[in-house]
Amino acid sequence: MRNIFLIILFFFFIPVQLAMASTEREINIYKNIRCLVCQGQSLNDSNSDFAIDLKKVIKKKIINKKSDKEIYNYLTERYGDWILFNPPLKINTFLLWGFPLMFALLGGVFLYIKVVAPHLRQ
Amino acid sequence: MISNLGAVLLIVSFLTTCSTLFLYIKNNIIQKSSIYLQFFLFYKVSFYLILFSFFVLIVCFAISDFSIISVYENSHTDKPLFYKISAAWGNHEGSMLLFILVISLYGILFLLNSKNINDSLRACTIFFQSIIQLIFLSFLIFTSNPFSKIFPVPVQGLGLNPILQDPLLAIHPPFLYLGYVGFSLVFSLLLAALILKQYNSRWASIAKKWIMLPWSFLSFGIGLGSFWAYYELGWGGYWFWDPVENASLMPWIASTALIHSIVVMEKLKKLFAWTAILTILTFILSLFGTFLVRSGVLNSVHAFANDPERGVYILFIITIITLGSLIIYILKFPKESVNNNSFALFSRDFSILLNNYFLIFILTVVIVGTTYPILLSVFTGETISVGPQYYNTILAPFIFIFLILMAMGPLMKWNGNSLISIKQKIFSFFIVSIFLTILISLYLSRYNFIFLLGVLCSVYLIVSVFYEIVMSKKTFFTKQNFSRLFSHLGFGLLILAITLNHFFSKEINAKIHLGESFFKQGIKINFLKSESSKEKNFEELFGIYKITKDNKTFILKPSVRKYKQPQQFTSETSIQRDGLSDVYIAMDYAGDPSMGMGVRFYYNYFVRLIWISFALITIGGIVSFVRRGNEKTI
């Protein structure tokens, strides 16, 4: 049972958008990028000059057959991680991803020891 | 003149609240009497004083009395009366006054609806409620007095943020406050019960009512906020995992966990300590949400009224309240109640424990996601963003399992320990929901794994709820689980709607010239003509678009508004219904219209089901409150 659960869990961490049309790919990238001059808007939601210019840059990169990763690297080199809405797994975001999962694990172990194990022993 | 009255009323209410506290201490500790008439009377007076000063503030806004700073900063004579009034709580000072009014209102509601509870518990609850009230009154008077004066008196005000000039947003904050500030009462009730050694299963049945009421308001408030963001911001979405949205979600999740654990406490006399901790947590998270919104530590669309210095005060208040309540909890918690805490694996009580486990996990994700960027930038100076993808990735697998458990849990028996009696039901629900899922995916011809899983799990919950409704049709309106069925059905539909919406919504961004049309993804957008008009506080440019989709045509009329005070552009969306889905269009306000207007078009699949689910969840809460209100608890 637990193995199945783990398999399901890993399944979700595989990026969902493996095969998408180019325009859909563009929108997906825009959605993941913060419009730096706005209040909490993504590039996709904004039409400020900054957003329009950056969209052009990204479009050009896509036409030049750059991968998503290359585009994100290009952007983070210039503007820092702040620009990405989907935080990459790095040392500084380790706890962001790790803490909730650790919490889930500890809670699960606690419930297992308290309730499930005594039940199995019976 | 009238503004002085408001300021005086605030001071008097502050003094009255002080004397309320003094009266309680005198009565209870010095004279050891349990006659509280005078004490209750004083508390009522303090409520009326706060209410009255709030009215005075509204009048000041209505008559545009610019001698008051907050009126000057947030109002303007050209605004319609409705928005002049709603501006009263559209700013920090006024909203803090509303905050206090709600604390006091819950105290009064409790006083009026608790005659069947013993007087000492009532009085002690009101005592703690007055302490909270006093803390916030002093915060208001000393750091953010809504009646502060400005001299010389300006002739004109600065105006209200146009994005807030919306009928829904005018009523959205009061509902949110009625929600999360309302948790102050059950918090006071907990502290009172701990002090008076009345923290037992009867306490749980009293308290549940006072959780259900703010919970319903909060659910409704969150729904309203989501709906507002959907049609006002023009981004096509309904939930952005914005820190301010998260701030209202945190107490909601905590209180939802509380609603479940308190049932176990009431029925089986278990989970005493856990329920107490959840009660404290719910209120602390409400205050924490206030801190996040008010302190300016966030980068968010909602962060319109903030001031870092006030943030420090609120943080200080949170620390005091947290420490105070934890000390009372540690010193006064009835130790003898802990011995009965065993759970059988296939029992309803254990499924509630699992529910709490999942909810607390979701809560942790929301708290970590919201606060991590703030903490990281404080400690390392690095700035990162945490957006929707983080939450979706980390939450989705848990939500799916959560839905299945939500369907199974209520089938089990309290303290029961076997699956045999319900095995058949669990199995047949699976067959039915797999069948329905196949039908849905064939109909929509979509076979994505996550889509199928989302539909399967939510349909499973919906099927189980319908089964229960059908099986109990005669006793449906009298039975206790009536409200639970509503809320659970709402949640199942919500996840179903979110899944459908996520996979089938369409989005088109295009620049279209007047008279031309644009074709993409089977949707044709035709820009027919443009019109302009002048209103009292803004000028408006309309675009008229004809949308053709699947042989259906829709005429939509989005617009761009240019507000005068303060000068700002907003984009007004135009939305039309297509079954449960929405055809949604918004114009961009950049550039010259003759060069073509940028439009954002969305086909929001099944989005209306989301609002229906919010309504069902809220109705469940209200039903539970009303039913509990009618029964004699003690």
Contacts between the chains, C-beta under 8 A, distances in Angstrom:
chain1	res1	chain2	res2	distance
A	5	B	401	7.7
A	8	B	397	5.9
A	8	B	400	8.0
A	9	B	397	5.3
A	11	B	397	7.9
A	11	B	449	7.3
A	12	B	393	6.4
A	12	B	396	5.6
A	12	B	397	4.9
A	12	B	450	7.3
A	13	B	393	6.5
A	16	B	450	6.8
A	27	B	507	6.2
A	27	B	509	7.5
A	31	B	388	7.9
A	32	B	387	6.8
A	32	B	389	6.6
A	34	B	385	5.4
A	34	B	387	7.8
A	39	B	299	6.4
A	39	B	300	6.3
A	39	B	301	5.0
A	39	B	303	7.1
A	40	B	240	7.4
A	40	B	242	5.7
A	40	B	243	7.8
A	40	B	299	5.7
A	40	B	300	4.6
A	40	B	301	4.9
A	41	B	235	7.3
A	41	B	301	7.1
A	42	B	387	7.4
A	44	B	235	7.9
A	44	B	509	7.6
A	45	B	233	7.7
A	45	B	235	4.1
A	47	B	588	4.3
A	47	B	589	7.4
A	47	B	590	4.8
A	47	B	598	6.0
A	48	B	590	7.4
A	49	B	590	7.5
A	52	B	590	7.4
A	80	B	382	7.4
A	80	B	383	6.2
A	81	B	382	6.8
A	81	B	383	6.9
A	81	B	384	4.3
A	81	B	385	7.4
A	82	B	383	3.9
A	82	B	384	6.1
A	82	B	385	5.7
A	83	B	385	7.3
A	84	B	384	7.5
A	84	B	385	6.1
A	84	B	387	7.8
A	85	B	385	5.0
A	85	B	386	7.4
A	85	B	387	2.5
A	85	B	388	6.9
A	85	B	389	6.5
A	85	B	390	7.9
A	86	B	387	5.7
A	86	B	389	3.8
A	86	B	390	6.2
A	87	B	384	5.0
A	87	B	385	6.7
A	87	B	386	5.6
A	87	B	387	7.9
A	87	B	390	6.1
A	92	B	376	6.2
A	92	B	380	6.7
A	92	B	382	5.6
A	92	B	384	6.9
A	93	B	372	7.8
A	93	B	384	6.3
A	95	B	368	7.7
A	95	B	372	7.1
A	96	B	368	6.2
A	96	B	369	7.2
A	96	B	372	4.7
A	96	B	384	7.9
A	96	B	386	6.8
A	96	B	390	7.4
A	97	B	394	7.2
A	99	B	364	7.2
A	99	B	368	5.3
A	100	B	361	6.6
A	100	B	364	4.9
A	100	B	365	4.6
A	100	B	368	5.6
A	100	B	394	6.1
A	101	B	394	7.5
A	103	B	360	7.9
A	103	B	361	6.4
A	103	B	364	4.9
A	104	B	361	4.9
A	104	B	364	8.0
A	104	B	398	7.4
A	107	B	357	5.1
A	107	B	360	7.1
A	107	B	361	6.7
A	108	B	357	7.5
A	111	B	353	6.9
A	111	B	354	7.2
A	111	B	357	6.1
A	114	B	343	7.1
A	115	B	343	4.9
A	115	B	344	7.6
A	115	B	345	5.8
A	115	B	350	5.8
A	115	B	353	7.4
A	116	B	345	6.1
A	119	B	344	7.0
A	119	B	345	3.9
A	119	B	417	7.8
